[in-house]
Amino acid sequence: MATISLNPTLYTKAQNYAKENGMSVEEWVAMLIKKFVPAKKKRYRMKKIEELSPELQAIIGFAKPSIPNDEDINGDKARMEYLTEKYTI
């Protein structure tokens, strides 16, 4: 167990406040720490495609967006090429 040194006047105030609220000074300090010190959030890292299973790599391969040509900013040319390829027999 760790010990915290506190000015006697502040400790008395903390003790009185804790007693009025039906808790010990230790419980009150613990409550304050939980309230004002945020818990560390778990950080997630996105895996590189090479780190994924072959099945996932295949699925993602279908969803990869094509990079538009500088001349085709709105994607009209790419859309027409796709539709022509899809519906041409």
VOSEMAR-815575 format. One record per atom (N, C-alpha, C): x, z, y; atom name. Coordinates in Angstrom, 3 decimals. Each point is the difference from the previous one (the first is absolute). Last residue first. Layout:
REM VOSEMAR-815575
<rec><X>X</X><Z>Z</Z><Y>Y</Y><at>CA</at></rec>
...
REM end
This chain:
REM VOSEMAR-815575
<rec><X>-20.581</X><Z>-75.042</Z><Y>-7.737</Y><at>N</at></rec>
<rec><X>0.067</X><Z>-0.138</Z><Y>-1.473</Y><at>CA</at></rec>
<rec><X>1.147</X><Z>-0.875</Z><Y>-0.409</Y><at>C</at></rec>
<rec><X>-1.148</X><Z>3.435</Z><Y>4.299</Y><at>N</at></rec>
<rec><X>0.348</X><Z>-1.370</Z><Y>-0.353</Y><at>CA</at></rec>
<rec><X>0.195</X><Z>-0.080</Z><Y>-1.504</Y><at>C</at></rec>
<rec><X>-0.919</X><Z>4.094</Z><Y>2.517</Y><at>N</at></rec>
<rec><X>-1.174</X><Z>-0.807</Z><Y>-0.312</Y><at>CA</at></rec>
<rec><X>0.297</X><Z>-1.457</Z><Y>-0.281</Y><at>C</at></rec>
<rec><X>3.465</X><Z>3.347</Z><Y>1.013</Y><at>N</at></rec>
<rec><X>-0.959</X><Z>0.662</Z><Y>-0.886</Y><at>CA</at></rec>
<rec><X>-1.116</X><Z>-0.936</Z><Y>-0.439</Y><at>C</at></rec>
<rec><X>3.310</X><Z>-1.403</Z><Y>3.176</Y><at>N</at></rec>
<rec><X>0.603</X><Z>0.188</Z><Y>-1.322</Y><at>CA</at></rec>
<rec><X>-1.012</X><Z>0.576</Z><Y>-0.991</Y><at>C</at></rec>
<rec><X>-1.364</X><Z>-0.426</Z><Y>4.459</Y><at>N</at></rec>
<rec><X>0.214</X><Z>-1.325</Z><Y>-0.561</Y><at>CA</at></rec>
<rec><X>0.562</X><Z>0.109</Z><Y>-1.417</Y><at>C</at></rec>
<rec><X>-0.464</X><Z>3.958</Z><Y>2.475</Y><at>N</at></rec>
<rec><X>-1.310</X><Z>-0.509</Z><Y>-0.421</Y><at>CA</at></rec>
<rec><X>0.137</X><Z>-1.389</Z><Y>-0.631</Y><at>C</at></rec>
<rec><X>3.924</X><Z>1.948</Z><Y>1.802</Y><at>N</at></rec>
<rec><X>-0.493</X><Z>0.787</Z><Y>-1.121</Y><at>CA</at></rec>
<rec><X>-1.311</X><Z>-0.557</Z><Y>-0.527</Y><at>C</at></rec>
<rec><X>1.799</X><Z>-1.896</Z><Y>3.904</Y><at>N</at></rec>
<rec><X>0.832</X><Z>-0.336</Z><Y>-1.160</Y><at>CA</at></rec>
<rec><X>-0.483</X><Z>0.737</Z><Y>-1.250</Y><at>C</at></rec>
<rec><X>-2.066</X><Z>1.061</Z><Y>4.070</Y><at>N</at></rec>
<rec><X>-0.394</X><Z>-1.333</Z><Y>-0.446</Y><at>CA</at></rec>
<rec><X>0.818</X><Z>-0.437</Z><Y>-1.211</Y><at>C</at></rec>
<rec><X>1.148</X><Z>4.084</Z><Y>2.041</Y><at>N</at></rec>
<rec><X>-1.330</X><Z>0.099</Z><Y>-0.608</Y><at>CA</at></rec>
<rec><X>-0.451</X><Z>-1.352</Z><Y>-0.550</Y><at>C</at></rec>
<rec><X>3.995</X><Z>0.153</Z><Y>2.471</Y><at>N</at></rec>
<rec><X>0.182</X><Z>0.644</Z><Y>-1.305</Y><at>CA</at></rec>
<rec><X>-1.336</X><Z>0.112</Z><Y>-0.729</Y><at>C</at></rec>
<rec><X>-0.093</X><Z>-1.593</Z><Y>4.403</Y><at>N</at></rec>
<rec><X>0.664</X><Z>-0.984</Z><Y>-0.867</Y><at>CA</at></rec>
<rec><X>0.155</X><Z>0.571</Z><Y>-1.408</Y><at>C</at></rec>
<rec><X>-1.747</X><Z>2.869</Z><Y>3.328</Y><at>N</at></rec>
<rec><X>-0.926</X><Z>-1.096</Z><Y>-0.309</Y><at>CA</at></rec>
<rec><X>0.611</X><Z>-0.998</Z><Y>-0.977</Y><at>C</at></rec>
<rec><X>1.783</X><Z>4.248</Z><Y>2.137</Y><at>N</at></rec>
<rec><X>-0.121</X><Z>-0.202</Z><Y>-1.441</Y><at>CA</at></rec>
<rec><X>-0.939</X><Z>-1.125</Z><Y>-0.382</Y><at>C</at></rec>
<rec><X>1.686</X><Z>1.753</Z><Y>4.429</Y><at>N</at></rec>
<rec><X>-1.319</X><Z>0.452</Z><Y>-0.452</Y><at>CA</at></rec>
<rec><X>-0.219</X><Z>-0.192</Z><Y>-1.497</Y><at>C</at></rec>
<rec><X>4.140</X><Z>-1.441</Z><Y>2.080</Y><at>N</at></rec>
<rec><X>-0.202</X><Z>1.409</Z><Y>0.305</Y><at>CA</at></rec>
<rec><X>-1.327</X><Z>0.522</Z><Y>-0.547</Y><at>C</at></rec>
<rec><X>3.203</X><Z>-4.160</Z><Y>-0.649</Y><at>N</at></rec>
<rec><X>-1.332</X><Z>0.284</Z><Y>-0.540</Y><at>CA</at></rec>
<rec><X>-0.334</X><Z>1.480</Z><Y>0.182</Y><at>C</at></rec>
<rec><X>4.204</X><Z>-1.905</Z><Y>1.213</Y><at>N</at></rec>
<rec><X>-0.915</X><Z>-1.005</Z><Y>0.543</Y><at>CA</at></rec>
<rec><X>-1.446</X><Z>0.302</Z><Y>-0.404</Y><at>C</at></rec>
<rec><X>3.562</X><Z>2.663</Z><Y>-1.639</Y><at>N</at></rec>
<rec><X>-0.085</X><Z>0.186</Z><Y>1.448</Y><at>CA</at></rec>
<rec><X>-0.984</X><Z>-0.970</Z><Y>0.644</Y><at>C</at></rec>
<rec><X>-0.800</X><Z>1.521</Z><Y>-5.058</Y><at>N</at></rec>
<rec><X>0.956</X><Z>-0.843</Z><Y>0.694</Y><at>CA</at></rec>
<rec><X>-0.153</X><Z>0.236</Z><Y>1.497</Y><at>C</at></rec>
<rec><X>-1.402</X><Z>3.793</Z><Y>-3.655</Y><at>N</at></rec>
<rec><X>-0.443</X><Z>-1.201</Z><Y>0.702</Y><at>CA</at></rec>
<rec><X>1.150</X><Z>-0.703</Z><Y>0.717</Y><at>C</at></rec>
<rec><X>0.007</X><Z>2.910</Z><Y>-4.610</Y><at>N</at></rec>
<rec><X>0.464</X><Z>0.133</Z><Y>1.375</Y><at>CA</at></rec>
<rec><X>-0.394</X><Z>-1.267</Z><Y>0.748</Y><at>C</at></rec>
<rec><X>-2.623</X><Z>2.319</Z><Y>-4.265</Y><at>N</at></rec>
<rec><X>0.977</X><Z>-1.029</Z><Y>0.343</Y><at>CA</at></rec>
<rec><X>0.372</X><Z>0.179</Z><Y>1.470</Y><at>C</at></rec>
<rec><X>-1.548</X><Z>4.032</Z><Y>-3.425</Y><at>N</at></rec>
<rec><X>-0.433</X><Z>-0.947</Z><Y>1.029</Y><at>CA</at></rec>
<rec><X>1.072</X><Z>-1.048</Z><Y>0.253</Y><at>C</at></rec>
<rec><X>-1.152</X><Z>2.785</Z><Y>-4.619</Y><at>N</at></rec>
<rec><X>1.001</X><Z>-0.166</Z><Y>1.049</Y><at>CA</at></rec>
<rec><X>-0.502</X><Z>-1.016</Z><Y>1.035</Y><at>C</at></rec>
<rec><X>-2.212</X><Z>1.434</Z><Y>-4.210</Y><at>N</at></rec>
<rec><X>-0.476</X><Z>0.446</Z><Y>1.304</Y><at>CA</at></rec>
<rec><X>1.008</X><Z>-0.188</Z><Y>1.123</Y><at>C</at></rec>
<rec><X>0.760</X><Z>-1.038</Z><Y>-4.706</Y><at>N</at></rec>
<rec><X>-1.190</X><Z>-0.752</Z><Y>0.401</Y><at>CA</at></rec>
<rec><X>-0.402</X><Z>0.319</Z><Y>1.433</Y><at>C</at></rec>
<rec><X>3.582</X><Z>2.386</Z><Y>-2.041</Y><at>N</at></rec>
<rec><X>0.389</X><Z>-1.387</Z><Y>0.262</Y><at>CA</at></rec>
<rec><X>-1.167</X><Z>-0.850</Z><Y>0.451</Y><at>C</at></rec>
<rec><X>-0.566</X><Z>4.455</Z><Y>-1.551</Y><at>N</at></rec>
<rec><X>0.368</X><Z>-0.081</Z><Y>1.410</Y><at>CA</at></rec>
<rec><X>0.399</X><Z>-1.420</Z><Y>0.368</Y><at>C</at></rec>
<rec><X>-0.926</X><Z>0.884</Z><Y>-4.506</Y><at>N</at></rec>
<rec><X>-1.225</X><Z>0.141</Z><Y>0.799</Y><at>CA</at></rec>
<rec><X>0.317</X><Z>-0.152</Z><Y>1.482</Y><at>C</at></rec>
<rec><X>3.611</X><Z>-0.008</Z><Y>-3.006</Y><at>N</at></rec>
<rec><X>-0.797</X><Z>-1.216</Z><Y>-0.164</Y><at>CA</at></rec>
<rec><X>-1.264</X><Z>0.063</Z><Y>0.856</Y><at>C</at></rec>
<rec><X>2.753</X><Z>3.801</Z><Y>-0.176</Y><at>N</at></rec>
<rec><X>0.683</X><Z>-1.065</Z><Y>0.740</Y><at>CA</at></rec>
<rec><X>-0.803</X><Z>-1.296</Z><Y>-0.084</Y><at>C</at></rec>
<rec><X>-1.438</X><Z>3.647</Z><Y>-2.553</Y><at>N</at></rec>
<rec><X>-0.312</X><Z>0.164</Z><Y>1.415</Y><at>CA</at></rec>
<rec><X>0.664</X><Z>-1.077</Z><Y>0.846</Y><at>C</at></rec>
<rec><X>1.031</X><Z>0.007</Z><Y>-4.568</Y><at>N</at></rec>
<rec><X>-1.434</X><Z>-0.271</Z><Y>0.167</Y><at>CA</at></rec>
<rec><X>-0.396</X><Z>0.099</Z><Y>1.468</Y><at>C</at></rec>
<rec><X>4.431</X><Z>1.166</Z><Y>-1.341</Y><at>N</at></rec>
<rec><X>-0.230</X><Z>-1.450</Z><Y>0.054</Y><at>CA</at></rec>
<rec><X>-1.480</X><Z>-0.359</Z><Y>0.214</Y><at>C</at></rec>
<rec><X>1.702</X><Z>4.672</Z><Y>1.947</Y><at>N</at></rec>
<rec><X>-0.091</X><Z>-0.592</Z><Y>-1.327</Y><at>CA</at></rec>
<rec><X>-0.259</X><Z>-1.500</Z><Y>0.129</Y><at>C</at></rec>
<rec><X>2.635</X><Z>2.340</Z><Y>4.016</Y><at>N</at></rec>
<rec><X>-1.311</X><Z>0.086</Z><Y>-0.651</Y><at>CA</at></rec>
<rec><X>0.031</X><Z>-0.638</Z><Y>-1.374</Y><at>C</at></rec>
<rec><X>3.649</X><Z>0.019</Z><Y>3.250</Y><at>N</at></rec>
<rec><X>-0.100</X><Z>1.283</Z><Y>-0.696</Y><at>CA</at></rec>
<rec><X>-1.317</X><Z>0.145</Z><Y>-0.767</Y><at>C</at></rec>
<rec><X>1.065</X><Z>-3.780</Z><Y>2.864</Y><at>N</at></rec>
<rec><X>0.864</X><Z>-0.029</Z><Y>-1.190</Y><at>CA</at></rec>
<rec><X>-0.097</X><Z>1.281</Z><Y>-0.826</Y><at>C</at></rec>
<rec><X>-2.215</X><Z>-0.446</Z><Y>4.233</Y><at>N</at></rec>
<rec><X>-0.681</X><Z>-0.764</Z><Y>-1.050</Y><at>CA</at></rec>
<rec><X>0.814</X><Z>0.001</Z><Y>-1.289</Y><at>C</at></rec>
<rec><X>0.566</X><Z>4.165</Z><Y>3.156</Y><at>N</at></rec>
<rec><X>0.286</X><Z>-1.423</Z><Y>0.149</Y><at>CA</at></rec>
<rec><X>-0.669</X><Z>-0.715</Z><Y>-1.163</Y><at>C</at></rec>
<rec><X>-2.024</X><Z>4.656</Z><Y>1.828</Y><at>N</at></rec>
<rec><X>0.998</X><Z>-0.580</Z><Y>-0.890</Y><at>CA</at></rec>
<rec><X>0.210</X><Z>-1.472</Z><Y>0.340</Y><at>C</at></rec>
<rec><X>-1.485</X><Z>4.139</Z><Y>3.284</Y><at>N</at></rec>
<rec><X>-0.520</X><Z>-1.185</Z><Y>-0.646</Y><at>CA</at></rec>
<rec><X>1.115</X><Z>-0.616</Z><Y>-0.844</Y><at>C</at></rec>
<rec><X>-0.675</X><Z>5.226</Z><Y>1.258</Y><at>N</at></rec>
<rec><X>0.836</X><Z>-1.156</Z><Y>0.271</Y><at>CA</at></rec>
<rec><X>-0.585</X><Z>-1.185</Z><Y>-0.755</Y><at>C</at></rec>
<rec><X>-1.683</X><Z>5.178</Z><Y>2.026</Y><at>N</at></rec>
<rec><X>-0.045</X><Z>-1.022</Z><Y>-1.030</Y><at>CA</at></rec>
<rec><X>0.854</X><Z>-1.181</Z><Y>0.432</Y><at>C</at></rec>
<rec><X>-0.474</X><Z>5.631</Z><Y>1.078</Y><at>N</at></rec>
<rec><X>0.267</X><Z>-1.345</Z><Y>0.494</Y><at>CA</at></rec>
<rec><X>0.010</X><Z>-0.956</Z><Y>-1.185</Y><at>C</at></rec>
<rec><X>-2.394</X><Z>4.972</Z><Y>1.187</Y><at>N</at></rec>
<rec><X>0.735</X><Z>-0.765</Z><Y>-0.987</Y><at>CA</at></rec>
<rec><X>0.170</X><Z>-1.414</Z><Y>0.525</Y><at>C</at></rec>
<rec><X>-0.424</X><Z>4.340</Z><Y>3.223</Y><at>N</at></rec>
<rec><X>-0.767</X><Z>-1.052</Z><Y>-0.666</Y><at>CA</at></rec>
<rec><X>0.891</X><Z>-0.746</Z><Y>-0.979</Y><at>C</at></rec>
<rec><X>0.157</X><Z>5.202</Z><Y>1.841</Y><at>N</at></rec>
<rec><X>0.758</X><Z>-1.243</Z><Y>-0.039</Y><at>CA</at></rec>
<rec><X>-0.806</X><Z>-1.030</Z><Y>-0.786</Y><at>C</at></rec>
<rec><X>-2.356</X><Z>3.955</Z><Y>2.826</Y><at>N</at></rec>
<rec><X>0.619</X><Z>-0.233</Z><Y>-1.303</Y><at>CA</at></rec>
<rec><X>0.718</X><Z>-1.344</Z><Y>0.043</Y><at>C</at></rec>
<rec><X>-0.704</X><Z>2.942</Z><Y>4.517</Y><at>N</at></rec>
<rec><X>-0.645</X><Z>-0.957</Z><Y>-0.898</Y><at>CA</at></rec>
<rec><X>0.768</X><Z>-0.163</Z><Y>-1.310</Y><at>C</at></rec>
<rec><X>-0.587</X><Z>4.127</Z><Y>3.445</Y><at>N</at></rec>
<rec><X>1.113</X><Z>-0.759</Z><Y>-0.572</Y><at>CA</at></rec>
<rec><X>-0.607</X><Z>-0.970</Z><Y>-1.017</Y><at>C</at></rec>
<rec><X>-2.888</X><Z>2.974</Z><Y>2.339</Y><at>N</at></rec>
<rec><X>0.797</X><Z>-0.686</Z><Y>1.008</Y><at>CA</at></rec>
<rec><X>1.206</X><Z>-0.770</Z><Y>-0.524</Y><at>C</at></rec>
<rec><X>-3.245</X><Z>2.510</Z><Y>-2.810</Y><at>N</at></rec>
<rec><X>-0.784</X><Z>-0.695</Z><Y>1.016</Y><at>CA</at></rec>
<rec><X>0.869</X><Z>-0.865</Z><Y>0.913</Y><at>C</at></rec>
<rec><X>1.888</X><Z>2.813</Z><Y>-3.380</Y><at>N</at></rec>
<rec><X>-0.760</X><Z>-1.083</Z><Y>-0.632</Y><at>CA</at></rec>
<rec><X>-0.747</X><Z>-0.830</Z><Y>1.037</Y><at>C</at></rec>
<rec><X>2.259</X><Z>3.819</Z><Y>1.522</Y><at>N</at></rec>
<rec><X>0.967</X><Z>-1.002</Z><Y>-0.456</Y><at>CA</at></rec>
<rec><X>-0.729</X><Z>-1.187</Z><Y>-0.625</Y><at>C</at></rec>
<rec><X>-2.578</X><Z>3.716</Z><Y>1.267</Y><at>N</at></rec>
<rec><X>0.510</X><Z>-0.724</Z><Y>1.166</Y><at>CA</at></rec>
<rec><X>0.969</X><Z>-1.107</Z><Y>-0.404</Y><at>C</at></rec>
<rec><X>-1.602</X><Z>2.900</Z><Y>-3.353</Y><at>N</at></rec>
<rec><X>-1.084</X><Z>-0.855</Z><Y>0.484</Y><at>CA</at></rec>
<rec><X>0.472</X><Z>-0.834</Z><Y>1.193</Y><at>C</at></rec>
<rec><X>2.931</X><Z>3.254</Z><Y>-1.658</Y><at>N</at></rec>
<rec><X>-0.108</X><Z>-1.108</Z><Y>-0.946</Y><at>CA</at></rec>
<rec><X>-1.078</X><Z>-0.982</Z><Y>0.444</Y><at>C</at></rec>
<rec><X>0.426</X><Z>3.951</Z><Y>2.425</Y><at>N</at></rec>
<rec><X>1.136</X><Z>-0.885</Z><Y>0.271</Y><at>CA</at></rec>
<rec><X>-0.046</X><Z>-1.210</Z><Y>-0.931</Y><at>C</at></rec>
<rec><X>-3.189</X><Z>3.321</Z><Y>-0.761</Y><at>N</at></rec>
<rec><X>-0.265</X><Z>-0.637</Z><Y>1.285</Y><at>CA</at></rec>
<rec><X>1.114</X><Z>-0.993</Z><Y>0.349</Y><at>C</at></rec>
<rec><X>0.445</X><Z>2.718</Z><Y>-3.863</Y><at>N</at></rec>
<rec><X>-1.050</X><Z>-1.014</Z><Y>-0.192</Y><at>CA</at></rec>
<rec><X>-0.256</X><Z>-0.783</Z><Y>1.289</Y><at>C</at></rec>
<rec><X>2.998</X><Z>3.612</Z><Y>0.273</Y><at>N</at></rec>
<rec><X>0.565</X><Z>-1.059</Z><Y>-0.840</Y><at>CA</at></rec>
<rec><X>-1.016</X><Z>-1.126</Z><Y>-0.215</Y><at>C</at></rec>
<rec><X>-1.368</X><Z>3.918</Z><Y>2.170</Y><at>N</at></rec>
<rec><X>0.838</X><Z>-0.804</Z><Y>0.892</Y><at>CA</at></rec>
<rec><X>0.581</X><Z>-1.176</Z><Y>-0.779</Y><at>C</at></rec>
<rec><X>-4.545</X><Z>1.753</Z><Y>-1.935</Y><at>N</at></rec>
<rec><X>1.291</X><Z>0.616</Z><Y>0.295</Y><at>CA</at></rec>
<rec><X>0.769</X><Z>-0.913</Z><Y>0.959</Y><at>C</at></rec>
<rec><X>-5.488</X><Z>0.338</Z><Y>-0.064</Y><at>N</at></rec>
<rec><X>1.126</X><Z>-0.540</Z><Y>-0.769</Y><at>CA</at></rec>
<rec><X>1.271</X><Z>0.741</Z><Y>0.369</Y><at>C</at></rec>
<rec><X>-4.663</X><Z>0.153</Z><Y>2.097</Y><at>N</at></rec>
<rec><X>-0.044</X><Z>0.331</Z><Y>-1.425</Y><at>CA</at></rec>
<rec><X>1.116</X><Z>-0.609</Z><Y>-0.829</Y><at>C</at></rec>
<rec><X>-0.878</X><Z>0.010</Z><Y>4.945</Y><at>N</at></rec>
<rec><X>-0.524</X><Z>-1.145</Z><Y>-0.749</Y><at>CA</at></rec>
<rec><X>0.085</X><Z>0.190</Z><Y>-1.512</Y><at>C</at></rec>
<rec><X>1.627</X><Z>3.271</Z><Y>3.089</Y><at>N</at></rec>
<rec><X>-1.345</X><Z>-0.321</Z><Y>0.502</Y><at>CA</at></rec>
<rec><X>-0.660</X><Z>-1.125</Z><Y>-0.793</Y><at>C</at></rec>
<rec><X>4.516</X><Z>1.109</Z><Y>-0.941</Y><at>N</at></rec>
<rec><X>-0.901</X><Z>1.060</Z><Y>-0.466</Y><at>CA</at></rec>
<rec><X>-1.441</X><Z>-0.274</Z><Y>0.431</Y><at>C</at></rec>
<rec><X>3.405</X><Z>-2.860</Z><Y>1.594</Y><at>N</at></rec>
<rec><X>-0.213</X><Z>-0.193</Z><Y>-1.431</Y><at>CA</at></rec>
<rec><X>-0.992</X><Z>1.031</Z><Y>-0.541</Y><at>C</at></rec>
<rec><X>1.348</X><Z>0.421</Z><Y>4.472</Y><at>N</at></rec>
<rec><X>-0.822</X><Z>-1.202</Z><Y>-0.172</Y><at>CA</at></rec>
<rec><X>-0.331</X><Z>-0.208</Z><Y>-1.478</Y><at>C</at></rec>
<rec><X>2.963</X><Z>3.506</Z><Y>1.077</Y><at>N</at></rec>
<rec><X>-1.359</X><Z>0.295</Z><Y>0.462</Y><at>CA</at></rec>
<rec><X>-0.930</X><Z>-1.203</Z><Y>-0.220</Y><at>C</at></rec>
<rec><X>4.568</X><Z>-0.602</Z><Y>-0.961</Y><at>N</at></rec>
<rec><X>-0.580</X><Z>0.949</Z><Y>-0.955</Y><at>CA</at></rec>
<rec><X>-1.453</X><Z>0.319</Z><Y>0.375</Y><at>C</at></rec>
<rec><X>2.563</X><Z>-2.609</Z><Y>2.945</Y><at>N</at></rec>
<rec><X>-0.309</X><Z>-0.757</Z><Y>-1.212</Y><at>CA</at></rec>
<rec><X>-0.696</X><Z>0.887</Z><Y>-1.030</Y><at>C</at></rec>
<rec><X>1.590</X><Z>2.051</Z><Y>3.896</Y><at>N</at></rec>
<rec><X>-1.121</X><Z>-0.887</Z><Y>0.327</Y><at>CA</at></rec>
<rec><X>-0.435</X><Z>-0.794</Z><Y>-1.232</Y><at>C</at></rec>
<rec><X>3.802</X><Z>2.651</Z><Y>-0.454</Y><at>N</at></rec>
<rec><X>-1.183</X><Z>0.854</Z><Y>0.141</Y><at>CA</at></rec>
<rec><X>-1.226</X><Z>-0.843</Z><Y>0.324</Y><at>C</at></rec>
<rec><X>4.143</X><Z>-2.171</Z><Y>-0.119</Y><at>N</at></rec>
<rec><X>-0.420</X><Z>0.375</Z><Y>-1.348</Y><at>CA</at></rec>
<rec><X>-1.258</X><Z>0.851</Z><Y>0.050</Y><at>C</at></rec>
<rec><X>2.051</X><Z>-1.173</Z><Y>4.053</Y><at>N</at></rec>
<rec><X>-0.682</X><Z>-1.147</Z><Y>-0.606</Y><at>CA</at></rec>
<rec><X>-0.508</X><Z>0.336</Z><Y>-1.403</Y><at>C</at></rec>
<rec><X>2.580</X><Z>3.253</Z><Y>2.164</Y><at>N</at></rec>
<rec><X>-1.266</X><Z>-0.177</Z><Y>0.725</Y><at>CA</at></rec>
<rec><X>-0.808</X><Z>-1.154</Z><Y>-0.597</Y><at>C</at></rec>
<rec><X>4.398</X><Z>0.851</Z><Y>-1.695</Y><at>N</at></rec>
<rec><X>-0.990</X><Z>1.011</Z><Y>-0.398</Y><at>CA</at></rec>
<rec><X>-1.358</X><Z>-0.142</Z><Y>0.702</Y><at>C</at></rec>
<rec><X>3.235</X><Z>-4.184</Z><Y>-1.089</Y><at>N</at></rec>
<rec><X>-0.067</X><Z>1.008</Z><Y>1.060</Y><at>CA</at></rec>
<rec><X>-1.089</X><Z>1.014</Z><Y>-0.377</Y><at>C</at></rec>
<rec><X>2.186</X><Z>-2.586</Z><Y>-4.000</Y><at>N</at></rec>
<rec><X>-0.943</X><Z>-0.266</Z><Y>1.073</Y><at>CA</at></rec>
<rec><X>0.047</X><Z>1.151</Z><Y>0.995</Y><at>C</at></rec>
<rec><X>2.373</X><Z>-2.507</Z><Y>-4.804</Y><at>N</at></rec>
<rec><X>0.119</X><Z>1.033</Z><Y>1.032</Y><at>CA</at></rec>
<rec><X>-0.894</X><Z>-0.387</Z><Y>1.166</Y><at>C</at></rec>
<rec><X>-0.308</X><Z>-1.174</Z><Y>-5.441</Y><at>N</at></rec>
<rec><X>0.038</X><Z>-0.550</Z><Y>1.344</Y><at>CA</at></rec>
<rec><X>0.097</X><Z>1.161</Z><Y>0.978</Y><at>C</at></rec>
<rec><X>1.117</X><Z>-1.046</Z><Y>-5.601</Y><at>N</at></rec>
<rec><X>-0.425</X><Z>0.914</Z><Y>1.056</Y><at>CA</at></rec>
<rec><X>0.144</X><Z>-0.697</Z><Y>1.344</Y><at>C</at></rec>
<rec><X>-0.740</X><Z>-1.487</Z><Y>-5.601</Y><at>N</at></rec>
<rec><X>0.770</X><Z>-0.080</Z><Y>1.242</Y><at>CA</at></rec>
<rec><X>-0.582</X><Z>0.967</Z><Y>1.024</Y><at>C</at></rec>
<rec><X>0.127</X><Z>-0.122</Z><Y>-5.674</Y><at>N</at></rec>
<rec><X>-0.854</X><Z>0.000</Z><Y>1.168</Y><at>CA</at></rec>
<rec><X>0.900</X><Z>0.000</Z><Y>1.232</Y><at>C</at></rec>
REM end
